[in-house]
């Protein structure tokens, strides 16, 4: 009885493994068929997003540097002005 139960468990595990392997190959096929041609478009948007973030970072740093320079100038002026 134990041997029969063990063999049933092995058959179930083997069947699950076969189903998962089949689904993996189906997913790979669908990926190559539908998503692979879109990768250059996706990469373009990722690169544009990164450039926009970097440009915003540069504008922010420029504004902070200008404000810091303004504060240094205001601090250097005589307080009577």
N, C-alpha and C positions, 0 to 999 in steps of 0.2 A: 504493500500500500504506500509506504514511504517513497519507494522508488518510482511508483506511478505518479505520485504527487510532485516529486522532484522533476520528473520528465515533463509534466504539465507546466511547471513554472519555467523550465528552460525553453519550452516551446513558446510560451507567452512572451518571455524576454526576447527570444529570437524574432518573433513576429513584430514586437515593438521596435526592435532595432532595424528591421527591414523597412517598416513604415517610416521611421525617422530618416533613414538613408534615402528613401524614395522622395520624401518631402524636401530633403536637402538638395537633391539634384533638380527637382522641379523649381525650387527657389532660385538656384543658380541659372537654370535655363531662362526663367522669367527675367532675372536680373540682366543677363546678357542681351535678351531680346528687347526689353523695354527701357531699362535704365542706362545701359552702357552708352547708347547714342546720345543721351542727355548729359553725360558727364562734362563735356566741355562747357555747356551752358551753365551747369551748376558751379563749375570751377570759376567761370567768368564772374558770376554773382558773388561768390565767396571772395574773390580778389577785389572786386569793386567795393564790397562791404569793408574789407580790411583797409583799403585805401581811404575810404570815407572816414573810418574811425581814426586813422593816423592823421588825416587832414584836420579833423576836429581837435585832436590832441595838440597839433601844432598851433592852431588858432588859440586854443586855451592857454598854452604855454606863452605865446606871444602877448596875449592880453595880461597874463600874470606878470610877465617881465616889464611891460609898459607900466602897469600899476605900481610895481615895486620901484621902478625908476622914478615915478611921480612921487611916491612917498619919500624916497631919499632926497629928492629936490626940495620937497616941502619941509623936510626935517632940517635941511642945510640952510634954509632961508632964516633970516633973523625973525624972532618971534614978534617983533613990533609991526611987521607988515601985515 
